[in-house]
Amino acid sequence: MAASLRDGNRRTIARLISLVEDEDPRLADVVRALGPLTGNAYVVGLTGSPGAGKSTLASALVSVVRATGRKVAVLAIDPSSPFTGGALLGDRLRMQEHATDEGVFIRSMATRGHLGGLAWAVPHALRVLDAAAYDVIILETVGVGQAEVDVALAADTTLVVLAPGMGDSVQANKAGILEIADVFVVNKADKPDAAQTKRDIEQMLHLGVATDWTPPVLQTEAERGIGVSEAWKAIEDHRAHQESGGGLRARRLRRLAREIREIALAGLRARVGEPGSNGQLDDLAAEVLEGRLDPYAAADRLGAS
């Protein structure tokens, strides 16, 4: 499967991502096999408030990147219903123009209750698409809130998409987007408040801590393709800035360190089990209850076993 993946077999790509989503027992073997094939794709994160036009902008960016001859994959994350567990997975409806392009692969993925704006399986899904020789991967989140900023940890460059009339600059700062954005895009720029939204963000940036990269604030009309080429140029500029200063390597190291930690924690949880399913855990809980042990000592004993 790894060999056919490198040849761009779309069915193999889809099967491997499904295997990742289902947490198949062979997942570790898959990741091990794909390792030597990865490290070439550039991941662009796309986040922002629901209704800001992220999917439309993603589709427009695909057209711009394809015009350069590069292959593009889109991984669109949709929220799962807290009541039924289902997800609409409707982002592909806005990208129908790319459906017959062999150089484009579009996959929707449900969060399955995972917080942070991304699905748990995203790192491995990105690895599959990277191994499939896609040059650019666009990662679109469910819509950022005040805590849903995982996209900044998963992407090489993060675009925050805003729409006029969806809150003032204080709300933007409160949502944490000033910290995660590498590029700001004020979409639906034909609306009356677009220029004011742009000024608000620029003002908040001036009040922030100075860094070696100041996120540009751009305006687009994604439905008409206006300003999208400029947005892609800003992404390319940020990539060049990171590569020249070692920032890209540092960002990817942080990403992998976090992934390793999450895998280790998942393994620990599986080994420890739930209360009532692990005799040692329940015995330790009884000792703490009876005052013969404190919770930290009990945790140390459990971790050493």
N, C-alpha and C positions, 0 to 999 in steps of 0.2 A: 504493500500500500504506500509506503514511503517513496518507493521508486516511481510509481504512477502519479503520486502527488506532485513530484518535481516536474513531471511532464504536463501538468496542468489539467489532470483528469478531474472534472468538476464533480462527478459522482463520488470519487474518492474523498475530495475535500469535504463534501457534505456529510459523508459517512463518518469521517474522523471528527468533525465538529459535533455531530450527534453523539458519538462515543464519549466525547469530552463532557457534554451537557449531562449525560446519563451517569457520569462518574463510574464508567465501566472499570472492572477490576484490572483490565489490561492497560489502563491509562498510563501508568509509570513506564511500561514498555514502549508505548507510543511516543511519549515525551523523550525517552532515551534515544529512540530511532531517529527522531526529527532533529535532535540537537545539532548535528553537523551541518544541517541544511539551513539553519536560521542565522539571523544577524544582519540581514540586508534590507529588510523593509523599514520604511519610515512611517511611524504611527502618528496620525493627526487626530487629536481628540476634539470633539465638537459638543459643546454643552451650552446650557442657557435655559431660560424659562420656557415652560410649555407654551406653544403658540408663537414662538419667536421666529419660526421658519427654519429650524435646524435641518429637517429632512430636505426641504427645497434647496437650501444652500449646499447640503452635501451632494445632491444630484448635480447642481451647477458646478461644484468643484470637480466632480468626476469628469465632466465634459472638458474642463480646462486642462486637467492632468492628462486625459487621454489624447488631447491635441498635441501633447509633447511626445507621444509614443509610449508612455509608461503604462504598465498594468496596474489596475486599481481594485482593491477589495473594500467593501463597506460592511461593517459589523454594526448593526443597529439594535440597540437595547430597548426593549419595550417593558413597561411595568406589568407585573402579574397582579391579577385581582386578589385582594385580601379575602374575598368571599368565596370565589369559585376556583382560584388558583390559575385561571386561564389568562391568556394575553392575546391582544388583537394582532400583533405582529404586522402592523399595517404600513410600516415605512416603505416597503417595496412598492406599494401602490403609487407613491410619489416618484418612483424611479423607473417607471415603465419604459422610458426612452432608451435605457441602457440594457434592457432585457435580452436583446439579441447580440450584444457586443461580447465577443469571446474574451476580450481583454478586461472585462468587468465581472466581479463576483459579488453578489449581494446576499447577505444572510441576516435574518432577524433572530434575536435571542431574547428570551424572557428572563426577568430578574429572579424569578422563583423565590421572591420574598427577601432577597439579599438587599441590604441597605447600601447607600453610598452612590446610587445612580448607575451601577454596573452589575452584571451578573457574576456569580462566583467563578464561572468557567471562562471568563474573558481572557485571562493570561494564556491559558492553553489554546483557546481559539485563535488568538493572535499568533501564537507559535505555529499553528497549522497553516494559517494564511501566509506567514513569512516563509515557511518551508515550501509553499506552493509557488514561490518566485514572484509574488506580487511586490511591486516596487513601493507602492503607497497603500497604507491601510487607513481608512477613515473610520474612526470609532465614535459613534453617536450615542449619547446617553439618553436616559429617560426624561431628563429635564432637571436642572439643578435646583436644589433648595438650599436651606441654610447649613446642611450637613453633607449634601451629596456631591462631594468633590473628589471622589476616587479617580475620576478621569485624569486628573493632573498627575497621578502616580502611575497611570498606565500608558500615557502618551508621551511622545517626544516633543510635540508642540501642541498646546491647548488653545483652541479658539473658544471664546465665550460670546455667544450670540444674544444680542439684546434687541428688543423691539420698542419703538416709541410708545409712550403712554402706559408702560407696565411698571411704574414705580420710580421714585426719585433716586438720586445718587446715594442717599443714606441707606435705602433698601439694598442697593447694589453692593455697598460696602458691607452691610450686615450679612448678606448671603455668602460672603467670603470669596466672591469672584475676583476681587482685586488681587488676591493672593495666588489664585490658580491660573489666571489668564496670561498667556504669552502674546495673544493678539485679541483685540476687541473688534467685534463686527456689529454695527448697528444696522440691522436688516429692516426692510420695509421703509427705506429712506425717503420714499415719496410721501410719507405721512408728515403732517405739520410739525410734530414735536421731535423729529429726527435730529435736527441740528442741536436742539437743547439737550437731548439725551447724550449726544456726542460731547458737548461742552461739560456736562455734569461728570462724565467719566474722566475726561481729561483733568478736570479740577481735582477730583479725588485722587488721581494718580500723582499730581503735584504735591499733595499733602502726605503721600506715603513715603516709605523709606527708600532712599535712592539706591539703585542697583546698577549693574553694568548693562542691563537691558530694560528699556522703557517700552512697555507694550503699545504698539500703534493702535489708534482708534479709527476704524474705517467705516464707511457707509456703503451698503449694498442694496440692490433690489434683485434678490435671487431669482424671482420668477421671470424677470426679463434679462437676467445675466449681467446686469449693470454692476460694476465694481468687483465682480468675482475674480477676475484676473489679478486685480490689485491685492485682493485677499490672499490669493495663492502666492504672489510675490512676497508678501509679508511672511508667509510660512517659510518660503525658501530663504529669506533673509535671516529669520530666526535660526533655521537649521545651520546656515553658514556661520552665524555668530557662535552657536554652541560647539560646532566642530572645531573652530579655530581656537577656542579657549578651553577645551576639554570638558565643557558642560554636558555634552551629549553622553559621553562615557559615564560621567558621575551620575546623571539622571538614570541611565539604564542600570547601573550598579545598585542604586537605591531600589529600583523596581524589582530587581532579582532578589535582593536581600529580603524585601518584604514578602515576595512570593515564597521563598524558602521558609521564612518564619511561619507563614500561613499553613504551608504543608506540614511543618513540624507540629504546629498546634493541633491541626486536624488529626494527625496520627496519635498525638497524646490523648485527645478527647476520645478517639475510638478505642484506645487501649484502656483508658480509665473506665469508660462506660458511664451509664447514668446511675443515679442513686437507686438502689434496689436490684441492680443487675450485677454489681461487683461486691463480692463478700468482703474483701479487704477495705474498700471504700466505706461500706456500711459499718464495719467494725471500728474504723478510725473515727467515724462520725459519732459512734456510741461513746468512745473514749473522751472525745471533746465534750460531749453532753454531760458526762459524769465528772468532768473537771480533771481527769487524769492526763490530759493532753491539750495543747492549744492548737488552733487551726493551722498556724504556720508550721509547727513541728509535724503535724499530721500530713500536710502537703509535702514537706520534705521527705517524709517516710514513704509516701505514695510515689513520689517521683523517683526515689532510689530503688524501688522494687522492680 
